[in-house]
Amino acid sequence: MHHFAYRDDELYCEEVPVAHIADQVGTPFYLYSHATITRHYHVFDGAFNGLEHLTCFSVKSNSNIAVLRALAREGAGADIVSGGELLRALRAGIPADKIVFSGVGKTPADIELALQSDIFMFNVESLQELQVLSRIAGTKGKTASIAVRINPDIAADTHPYIATGMGENKFGIPMRDALHVYKIADELKHIELSGISCHIGSQLTDIHPFTKALESLQKIFRELREMGMEIRNLNLGGGLGITYDEENPPHPNEYARALKEIIEGDSITLILEPGRVIIGNAGILVTRALYTKSTSNKRFIIVDAAMNDLIRPALYNSFHAVQPVKRTLSGMIKADLVGPVCETGDFFARDRTMPPFEPGDLVALMSAGAYGFSMASNYNSRPRPAEVMVKGGQFSIIREREIPEELLKGESVPAFL
Ligand SMILES: *Cc1c(COP(=O)(O)O)cnc(C)c1O
């Protein structure tokens, strides 16, 4: 459930008309509902009540520090994949001891920063990374707390670009090598074994890949304990899907119940890294129609947002519902909703039935809170859009729209020109 709804044919975010914000801020902009963010967090986190657990929001899904602050205030930790995300999480007030660090290519600089900040845990994804981590921790006089990220070789029914737990993917360490890596880690003086982790993919709408992954982790977890290793944390990653169109993902309660059934009785702390399920439906992208045109067999509605603002349709062929901000237009047409970027892949919807938008009309692209702004770029030298948060009857710009001048920052013409 989210707080974007019509009142008298006008789209509101909580208590604020979306058109009012567009008038003040200009378009395009991302719009987040505070009540939706906190509600989703509590529904998810609350589903695990009765089990020792930590919910670490996946910062890569939305890294705006106001979003992170809203979650920090509710008690969330963070799952980060870079030094930049660490900076954001700390700036937002997420305690270092609730931050876990994932990623196959952590740089020495990122590792140093994370050690300096005394984060909770590194999810280690290769033997070489383990060795680098151990060496850097040694030179800093620190001990790095780690989980080995396992690749459980589980097929997840999602877009191939966001399936991460199959044997052919670059993530984690194969199951058969796990014990070997733990034995090596156990001998390293500056490494403390803390847990085991995995993350099998994103936008999963079936519960079985999760339960299979958890069973695989549990098996290794028990073997490690029998070998005398004192690990406590079991991290199942993120990946729970949301409804963009007609998907029917499990409710967090169902997800939690299935996981609890498996690990009940093991004395463990469960770590979860949800991103999309918290923020996906808590944000929309608001854009304005610029032009319309027809070819012999197509109608196009050209809007002022583009693939640089929201790349998911171009990258994953993903679906975002297209809704009018004011329901004043009658009749529906079949059209392509496209942006100004010079790529045929620059579309938001193709051959979709939608209102006959005219120049100046506001259009809402729904479910754009996750992997929306965080994947935005400056392609075509387009400034990235503003981000706005609503709480009740108030709204605030949480990131200014970029201006073209800013895009030139750091560039210079060499003396030989
Ligand atoms: C991307 C990612 C997540 C979050 O995935 P969602 O599908 O947004 O929940 C969690 N953990 C890791 C390691 C990730 O790479």
Ligand as a Chemical Component Dictionary entry (heavy atoms), coordinates in Angstrom:
data_LIG
# 
_chem_comp.id                   LIG 
_chem_comp.type                 NON-POLYMER 
_chem_comp.pdbx_formal_charge   0 
_chem_comp.three_letter_code    LIG 
# 
loop_
_chem_comp_atom.comp_id 
_chem_comp_atom.atom_id 
_chem_comp_atom.alt_atom_id 
_chem_comp_atom.type_symbol 
_chem_comp_atom.charge 
_chem_comp_atom.model_Cartn_x 
_chem_comp_atom.model_Cartn_y 
_chem_comp_atom.model_Cartn_z 
_chem_comp_atom.pdbx_ordinal 
LIG C1 C1 C 0 20.939 -4.964 -4.658 1  
LIG C2 C2 C 0 21.207 -5.714 -3.413 2  
LIG C3 C3 C 0 20.242 -5.789 -2.398 3  
LIG C4 C4 C 0 18.867 -5.199 -2.524 4  
LIG O1 O1 O 0 18.055 -5.844 -3.441 5  
LIG P1 P1 P 0 16.510 -5.464 -3.572 6  
LIG O2 O2 O 0 16.016 -6.304 -4.660 7  
LIG O3 O3 O 0 16.424 -4.015 -3.859 8  
LIG O4 O4 O 0 15.874 -5.795 -2.246 9  
LIG C5 C5 C 0 20.588 -6.442 -1.239 10 
LIG N1 N1 N 0 21.811 -6.994 -1.062 11 
LIG C6 C6 C 0 22.760 -6.950 -2.014 12 
LIG C7 C7 C 0 24.073 -7.575 -1.777 13 
LIG C8 C8 C 0 22.492 -6.309 -3.218 14 
LIG O5 O5 O 0 23.435 -6.279 -4.177 15 
# 
loop_
_chem_comp_bond.comp_id 
_chem_comp_bond.atom_id_1 
_chem_comp_bond.atom_id_2 
_chem_comp_bond.value_order 
_chem_comp_bond.pdbx_ordinal 
LIG C1 C2 SING 1  
LIG C2 C3 SING 2  
LIG C2 C8 DOUB 3  
LIG C3 C4 SING 4  
LIG C3 C5 DOUB 5  
LIG C4 O1 SING 6  
LIG O1 P1 SING 7  
LIG P1 O2 DOUB 8  
LIG P1 O3 SING 9  
LIG P1 O4 SING 10 
LIG C5 N1 SING 11 
LIG N1 C6 DOUB 12 
LIG C6 C7 SING 13 
LIG C6 C8 SING 14 
LIG C8 O5 SING 15 
# 
